[in-house]
Amino acid sequence: MTGRLVTVNLGVVTEAEWAGDASGRSGIDKRPVDGPVLLRVDGVAGDFIGERAHHGGPDQIVYAYAEEDAAWWAAELGRDIRPGAFGENLTTYAVDVTGAVVGERWQIGTALLEVTKPRTPCRTFAGFWGVPDLIKRFTVRAAPGAYLRVLREGEVGAGDPVEVVERPAHGVTVGEVFRASTLEPELLPRLLDVPELPESLRRKVARRLATPDA
């Protein structure tokens, strides 16, 4: 399966009351850039991350969102949505991001990435868009985009093919992890069979299963 990158997007510093970290700064506003961008195992070169307690880290170095899902939101809200508006580093086309299997590997440019988990919407996202009920609507839509870790550092750029080079047999997708974590807790046991899932998320799933009412 091969899609392509529409744009590579880097965050700029945004100061606002809705910004997530204590300093009131956020990197959710990402803008398309010209030329190749280096994806490192510890971050995207030139990107800004505000609230590092919840963003960044080895299991969510890169965030990808599909142009097709962005088009759905543009129609839903009746406004243009530019690449990077979801806070994504990579805007893709013809890549089934929601249907990506956790642990599948993408070859893009000279980099090798591995899908880790879905994005969870936050109040910073709602504030950035100016849509107060966005978290609820985003959750119901259940097209969250995917976080990826960097297995091999390399450069990526707009127009690069996105090739799925490996896919685990367990079949648990980004969309399924998102639904299990939000509106369909009956799916949670499936997540324990996913070794590529970040350890912090596996522990959270185990706690929820041990205490169903938590």
C-alpha contacts under 8 A as a table, 3 or more apart, distances in Angstrom:
res1	aa1	res2	aa2	distance
1	M	95	V	7.96
1	M	163	E	5.92
1	M	164	V	5.67
2	T	94	A	7.42
2	T	95	V	7.12
2	T	161	P	6.34
2	T	162	V	5.34
2	T	163	E	4.42
2	T	164	V	6.51
3	G	92	T	7.21
3	G	93	Y	5.74
3	G	94	A	4.60
3	G	95	V	5.08
3	G	161	P	5.67
3	G	162	V	4.88
3	G	163	E	6.54
4	R	92	T	5.84
4	R	93	Y	5.46
4	R	94	A	6.77
4	R	95	V	7.32
4	R	158	A	7.93
4	R	159	G	5.86
4	R	160	D	5.50
4	R	161	P	4.16
4	R	162	V	4.80
5	L	8	V	7.24
5	L	90	L	6.70
5	L	91	T	5.96
5	L	92	T	4.60
5	L	93	Y	6.25
5	L	157	G	7.14
5	L	158	A	5.18
5	L	159	G	5.11
5	L	160	D	5.45
5	L	161	P	6.39
5	L	162	V	6.62
6	V	67	E	7.74
6	V	90	L	7.62
6	V	91	T	5.40
6	V	92	T	5.35
6	V	93	Y	6.29
6	V	158	A	5.31
6	V	159	G	5.91
7	T	32	P	5.72
7	T	33	V	7.33
7	T	83	P	6.86
7	T	90	L	6.14
7	T	91	T	5.34
7	T	92	T	7.34
7	T	157	G	6.98
7	T	158	A	4.57
7	T	159	G	7.37
8	V	31	R	7.96
8	V	32	P	5.46
8	V	33	V	6.13
8	V	37	V	7.42
8	V	89	N	5.59
8	V	90	L	4.90
8	V	91	T	6.50
8	V	156	V	7.65
8	V	157	G	6.09
8	V	158	A	5.95
9	N	30	K	5.29
9	N	31	R	4.77
9	N	32	P	4.19
9	N	33	V	5.90
9	N	83	P	7.43
9	N	84	G	5.63
9	N	88	E	6.71
9	N	89	N	4.57
9	N	90	L	6.19
9	N	91	T	7.68
10	L	30	K	4.73
10	L	31	R	5.38
10	L	32	P	6.57
10	L	33	V	7.01
10	L	46	G	6.57
10	L	47	D	4.76
10	L	48	F	7.05
10	L	84	G	7.81
10	L	89	N	6.09
11	G	27	G	4.81
11	G	28	I	6.17
11	G	29	D	5.39
11	G	30	K	3.88
11	G	31	R	6.32
11	G	46	G	7.90
11	G	47	D	5.05
11	G	48	F	4.87
11	G	49	I	7.11
11	G	87	G	7.54
12	V	27	G	5.58
12	V	28	I	7.71
12	V	29	D	5.94
12	V	30	K	6.08
12	V	31	R	7.44
12	V	47	D	7.33
12	V	48	F	5.96
13	V	25	R	6.43
13	V	26	S	5.99
13	V	27	G	5.43
13	V	29	D	7.56
13	V	48	F	6.62
13	V	50	G	7.80
14	T	19	A	7.64
14	T	25	R	5.45
14	T	26	S	5.19
14	T	27	G	6.27
14	T	28	I	7.76
14	T	29	D	6.91
15	E	19	A	6.59
15	E	24	G	5.55
15	E	25	R	4.49
15	E	26	S	6.47
16	A	19	A	5.25
16	A	24	G	5.76
16	A	25	R	6.54
16	A	26	S	7.88
17	E	24	G	6.14
18	W	24	G	7.26
18	W	123	R	7.11
18	W	124	T	5.50
18	W	127	G	5.34
18	W	128	F	7.30
19	A	24	G	4.90
19	A	25	R	5.33
19	A	26	S	5.19
19	A	124	T	5.37
19	A	127	G	7.61
20	G	24	G	6.36
20	G	25	R	6.90
20	G	26	S	6.34
20	G	50	G	7.44
20	G	51	E	5.99
20	G	123	R	7.56
20	G	124	T	5.55
21	D	24	G	5.46
21	D	25	R	6.12
21	D	26	S	6.97
21	D	50	G	6.22
21	D	51	E	4.68
22	A	25	R	7.67
22	A	51	E	7.99
25	R	50	G	5.65
25	R	51	E	7.79
26	S	29	D	7.53
26	S	48	F	7.96
26	S	49	I	6.56
26	S	50	G	4.41
26	S	51	E	6.71
26	S	124	T	7.93
27	G	30	K	6.87
27	G	47	D	7.86
27	G	48	F	5.19
27	G	49	I	4.81
27	G	50	G	5.29
27	G	87	G	7.60
28	I	49	I	7.66
28	I	85	A	7.69
28	I	86	F	7.31
28	I	87	G	4.53
28	I	88	E	7.98
28	I	124	T	7.84
28	I	125	F	7.31
28	I	128	F	7.68
29	D	84	G	6.86
29	D	85	A	6.33
29	D	86	F	7.89
29	D	87	G	5.84
29	D	128	F	7.81
30	K	84	G	4.74
30	K	85	A	6.46
30	K	87	G	5.54
30	K	88	E	6.87
30	K	89	N	7.13
31	R	83	P	7.09
31	R	84	G	5.49
31	R	85	A	7.84
32	P	83	P	6.72
32	P	84	G	6.70
34	D	157	G	7.75
34	D	158	A	7.75
35	G	157	G	5.98
35	G	158	A	7.52
36	P	155	E	5.68
36	P	156	V	5.19
36	P	157	G	4.39
36	P	158	A	7.62
37	V	44	V	7.49
37	V	45	A	6.51
37	V	155	E	5.20
37	V	156	V	5.43
37	V	157	G	6.26
38	L	44	V	6.26
38	L	45	A	5.44
38	L	153	E	7.25
38	L	154	G	5.57
38	L	155	E	4.31
38	L	156	V	6.56
39	L	43	G	6.41
39	L	44	V	4.75
39	L	45	A	6.30
39	L	111	A	6.96
39	L	150	V	7.05
39	L	153	E	5.55
39	L	154	G	5.55
39	L	155	E	6.01
39	L	156	V	7.35
40	R	43	G	5.12
40	R	44	V	5.81
40	R	45	A	7.04
40	R	150	V	6.51
40	R	152	R	7.77
40	R	153	E	4.92
40	R	154	G	6.98
41	V	58	P	6.77
41	V	61	I	7.22
41	V	149	R	7.10
41	V	150	V	4.96
41	V	151	L	6.81
41	V	152	R	7.34
41	V	153	E	6.27
42	D	57	G	7.03
42	D	58	P	6.21
42	D	61	I	6.73
43	G	47	D	7.71
43	G	56	G	7.26
43	G	57	G	7.87
43	G	58	P	7.98
43	G	61	I	5.34
43	G	62	V	7.56
44	V	47	D	5.56
44	V	61	I	6.86
44	V	62	V	7.09
49	I	52	R	6.43
49	I	55	H	6.95
49	I	56	G	7.11
50	G	55	H	7.81
51	E	54	H	6.00
51	E	55	H	5.98
52	R	55	H	4.76
52	R	56	G	5.88
52	R	57	G	7.83
53	A	56	G	7.92
55	H	60	Q	7.16
56	G	59	D	7.61
56	G	60	Q	5.42
56	G	61	I	5.42
57	G	60	Q	5.66
57	G	61	I	6.07
58	P	61	I	5.69
58	P	149	R	5.91
58	P	150	V	7.72
59	D	116	T	6.24
59	D	147	Y	7.19
59	D	148	L	6.29
59	D	149	R	4.95
59	D	198	P	6.45
60	Q	63	Y	6.81
60	Q	116	T	7.27
60	Q	117	K	7.96
60	Q	147	Y	4.95
60	Q	148	L	5.36
60	Q	149	R	5.71
61	I	147	Y	7.03
61	I	148	L	6.08
61	I	149	R	5.42
61	I	150	V	6.87
62	V	88	E	7.69
62	V	89	N	6.08
62	V	90	L	7.49
62	V	147	Y	5.63
62	V	148	L	5.13
62	V	149	R	6.53
62	V	150	V	7.71
63	Y	87	G	7.64
63	Y	88	E	4.94
63	Y	89	N	5.32
63	Y	90	L	6.34
63	Y	119	R	7.90
63	Y	145	G	7.11
63	Y	146	A	5.75
63	Y	147	Y	4.50
63	Y	148	L	6.32
64	A	88	E	5.32
64	A	89	N	6.01
64	A	90	L	4.62
64	A	91	T	5.91
64	A	92	T	6.98
64	A	97	V	7.47
64	A	145	G	5.67
64	A	146	A	5.32
64	A	147	Y	6.37
64	A	148	L	7.78
65	Y	69	D	7.45
65	Y	70	A	7.69
65	Y	86	F	7.37
65	Y	88	E	5.94
65	Y	90	L	6.43
65	Y	91	T	5.22
65	Y	92	T	6.20
65	Y	97	V	6.79
65	Y	144	P	7.66
65	Y	145	G	4.63
65	Y	146	A	6.71
66	A	69	D	5.32
66	A	70	A	6.41
66	A	91	T	5.68
66	A	92	T	4.75
66	A	93	Y	5.92
66	A	94	A	7.78
66	A	95	V	6.85
66	A	96	D	7.54
66	A	97	V	6.33
66	A	145	G	7.02
67	E	70	A	4.97
67	E	71	A	6.20
67	E	83	P	7.60
67	E	91	T	6.04
67	E	92	T	5.66
67	E	93	Y	5.54
68	E	71	A	5.09
68	E	72	W	6.57
68	E	93	Y	6.85
68	E	94	A	7.88
69	D	72	W	5.08
69	D	73	W	6.57
69	D	143	A	6.99
70	A	73	W	5.14
70	A	74	A	6.23
70	A	81	I	6.71
71	A	74	A	4.95
71	A	75	A	6.32
71	A	81	I	7.48
72	W	75	A	5.27
72	W	76	E	6.13
73	W	76	E	4.81
73	W	77	L	5.97
73	W	81	I	7.68
74	A	77	L	5.39
74	A	78	G	5.58
74	A	79	R	5.22
74	A	80	D	5.49
74	A	81	I	5.68
75	A	78	G	5.01
75	A	79	R	6.93
81	I	85	A	6.37
82	R	85	A	5.72
83	P	86	F	7.68
83	P	88	E	7.89
83	P	91	T	6.17
84	G	87	G	5.22
84	G	88	E	5.09
84	G	89	N	6.62
84	G	90	L	7.62
84	G	91	T	6.92
85	A	88	E	7.07
86	F	125	F	7.57
88	E	91	T	6.59
92	T	95	V	6.19
95	V	162	V	7.45
96	D	99	G	5.13
96	D	100	A	5.93
97	V	100	A	5.07
97	V	145	G	5.97
97	V	146	A	6.29
97	V	174	V	7.45
98	T	143	A	5.70
98	T	144	P	6.80
98	T	145	G	6.09
98	T	146	A	7.10
98	T	173	T	6.93
98	T	174	V	5.35
98	T	175	G	4.87
99	G	173	T	5.38
99	G	174	V	6.14
99	G	175	G	6.12
100	A	104	E	6.95
100	A	115	V	7.36
100	A	173	T	5.30
100	A	174	V	5.77
100	A	175	G	7.85
101	V	104	E	5.48
101	V	115	V	7.19
101	V	167	R	6.58
101	V	168	P	6.94
101	V	171	G	5.70
101	V	172	V	5.46
101	V	173	T	4.09
101	V	174	V	6.14
102	V	114	E	7.86
102	V	115	V	5.24
102	V	116	T	5.40
102	V	117	K	6.48
102	V	168	P	7.55
102	V	171	G	7.70
102	V	172	V	6.17
102	V	173	T	5.53
102	V	174	V	6.04
102	V	194	V	7.44
102	V	196	E	6.50
102	V	197	L	6.73
103	G	114	E	5.56
103	G	115	V	5.04
103	G	116	T	5.98
103	G	167	R	6.74
103	G	168	P	6.22
103	G	196	E	5.20
103	G	197	L	7.38
104	E	114	E	5.65
104	E	115	V	5.61
104	E	164	V	7.02
104	E	165	V	7.60
104	E	166	E	5.38
104	E	167	R	4.25
104	E	168	P	6.04
105	R	112	L	6.82
105	R	113	L	5.48
105	R	114	E	4.41
105	R	115	V	6.43
105	R	164	V	5.75
105	R	165	V	5.73
105	R	166	E	5.19
105	R	167	R	6.60
106	W	112	L	5.79
106	W	113	L	5.10
106	W	114	E	6.26
106	W	115	V	7.87
106	W	162	V	6.28
106	W	163	E	5.42
106	W	164	V	4.64
106	W	165	V	5.96
106	W	166	E	7.54
107	Q	110	T	7.24
107	Q	111	A	6.06
107	Q	112	L	4.78
107	Q	113	L	6.51
107	Q	161	P	7.92
107	Q	162	V	5.93
107	Q	163	E	5.13
107	Q	164	V	6.43
107	Q	165	V	6.57
108	I	111	A	5.43
108	I	112	L	6.41
108	I	113	L	7.76
108	I	156	V	6.13
108	I	160	D	6.31
108	I	161	P	6.03
108	I	162	V	5.05
108	I	163	E	6.64
109	G	154	G	6.97
109	G	155	E	5.88
109	G	156	V	4.75
109	G	157	G	7.12
109	G	160	D	5.93
109	G	161	P	7.20
110	T	153	E	7.35
110	T	154	G	4.58
110	T	155	E	5.52
110	T	156	V	6.74
111	A	150	V	7.41
111	A	151	L	7.66
111	A	152	R	5.37
111	A	153	E	5.12
111	A	154	G	3.99
111	A	155	E	6.04
111	A	156	V	6.89
112	L	150	V	6.23
112	L	151	L	5.45
112	L	152	R	4.87
112	L	153	E	6.87
112	L	154	G	7.45
113	L	148	L	6.05
113	L	149	R	5.66
113	L	150	V	4.64
113	L	151	L	5.46
113	L	152	R	6.98
114	E	148	L	5.17
114	E	149	R	5.28
114	E	150	V	6.47
114	E	151	L	6.76
115	V	146	A	6.61
115	V	147	Y	6.01
115	V	148	L	4.36
115	V	149	R	6.61
116	T	146	A	7.21
116	T	147	Y	5.65
116	T	148	L	5.21
116	T	149	R	6.68
116	T	174	V	7.97
116	T	196	E	6.65
116	T	197	L	5.75
116	T	198	P	6.57
117	K	146	A	5.83
117	K	147	Y	5.42
117	K	148	L	7.31
117	K	174	V	5.79
117	K	177	V	7.10
117	K	178	F	7.97
117	K	197	L	6.74
117	K	198	P	7.54
118	P	144	P	5.75
118	P	145	G	5.80
118	P	146	A	4.61
118	P	147	Y	5.90
118	P	174	V	5.37
118	P	175	G	7.13
118	P	177	V	6.93
118	P	178	F	5.89
119	R	144	P	5.43
119	R	145	G	5.95
119	R	146	A	6.04
119	R	147	Y	6.51
119	R	178	F	7.87
120	T	144	P	7.04
120	T	178	F	7.74
121	P	125	F	6.44
121	P	135	I	5.66
121	P	138	F	7.13
121	P	139	T	7.58
121	P	144	P	7.92
122	C	125	F	5.44
122	C	126	A	6.74
122	C	135	I	6.49
123	R	126	A	4.97
123	R	127	G	6.00
123	R	135	I	7.22
124	T	127	G	5.03
124	T	128	F	6.02
125	F	128	F	5.17
125	F	129	W	6.38
125	F	134	L	7.84
125	F	135	I	7.89
126	A	129	W	5.32
126	A	130	G	5.87
126	A	131	V	5.37
126	A	132	P	5.80
126	A	133	D	7.19
126	A	134	L	5.33
126	A	135	I	6.48
127	G	130	G	4.91
127	G	131	V	6.69
127	G	132	P	7.03
131	V	134	L	5.30
132	P	135	I	7.80
133	D	136	K	5.60
133	D	137	R	6.40
134	L	137	R	5.01
134	L	138	F	5.73
135	I	138	F	5.13
135	I	139	T	6.06
136	K	139	T	5.15
136	K	140	V	6.29
137	R	140	V	5.17
137	R	141	R	6.13
138	F	141	R	5.14
138	F	142	A	6.29
138	F	143	A	7.39
138	F	144	P	7.35
139	T	142	A	5.15
139	T	143	A	7.90
139	T	144	P	7.76
139	T	182	T	7.23
139	T	183	L	7.93
140	V	183	L	7.94
142	A	175	G	6.52
142	A	178	F	6.89
142	A	179	R	6.75
143	A	175	G	6.59
144	P	174	V	7.98
144	P	175	G	7.18
144	P	178	F	7.27
145	G	174	V	7.75
146	A	174	V	6.58
150	V	153	E	6.32
156	V	160	D	6.74
157	G	160	D	5.78
164	V	167	R	7.36
168	P	171	G	6.48
170	H	193	D	7.28
170	H	194	V	6.86
172	V	176	E	6.33
172	V	177	V	7.23
172	V	190	R	7.48
172	V	191	L	7.31
172	V	194	V	7.23
173	T	176	E	5.11
173	T	177	V	6.36
174	V	177	V	5.22
174	V	178	F	6.25
175	G	178	F	5.10
175	G	179	R	6.19
176	E	179	R	5.14
176	E	180	A	6.00
176	E	187	L	7.51
177	V	180	A	5.12
177	V	181	S	6.15
177	V	187	L	7.97
177	V	188	L	7.76
177	V	191	L	6.90
178	F	181	S	5.18
178	F	182	T	6.25
179	R	182	T	5.14
179	R	183	L	5.47
179	R	184	E	5.28
179	R	185	P	7.43
179	R	187	L	7.64
180	A	183	L	6.42
180	A	184	E	4.69
180	A	185	P	4.66
180	A	186	E	6.73
180	A	187	L	4.86
180	A	188	L	5.18
181	S	184	E	6.94
181	S	185	P	6.19
181	S	188	L	7.11
182	T	185	P	6.78
184	E	187	L	5.97
184	E	188	L	7.87
185	P	188	L	5.32
186	E	189	P	7.24
187	L	190	R	5.76
187	L	191	L	7.44
188	L	191	L	5.48
188	L	192	L	7.49
188	L	205	V	6.56
188	L	209	L	7.38
189	P	192	L	5.69
189	P	193	D	7.72
189	P	205	V	7.97
189	P	209	L	7.50
190	R	193	D	5.79
190	R	194	V	7.61
191	L	194	V	5.47
191	L	197	L	7.78
191	L	202	R	7.39
191	L	205	V	7.49
192	L	195	P	7.53
192	L	202	R	6.56
192	L	205	V	7.53
192	L	206	A	7.66
194	V	197	L	5.63
197	L	201	L	6.83
197	L	202	R	6.55
198	P	201	L	5.42
198	P	202	R	6.38
199	E	202	R	4.96
199	E	203	R	6.21
200	S	203	R	5.25
200	S	204	K	6.35
201	L	204	K	4.98
201	L	205	V	6.19
202	R	205	V	5.11
202	R	206	A	6.20
203	R	206	A	5.05
203	R	207	R	6.23
204	K	207	R	5.16
204	K	208	R	6.29
205	V	208	R	5.15
205	V	209	L	6.21
206	A	209	L	5.16
206	A	210	A	6.11
207	R	210	A	5.03
207	R	211	T	6.08
208	R	211	T	5.06
208	R	212	P	5.41
208	R	213	D	7.62
208	R	214	A	6.18
209	L	212	P	5.33
211	T	214	A	5.50
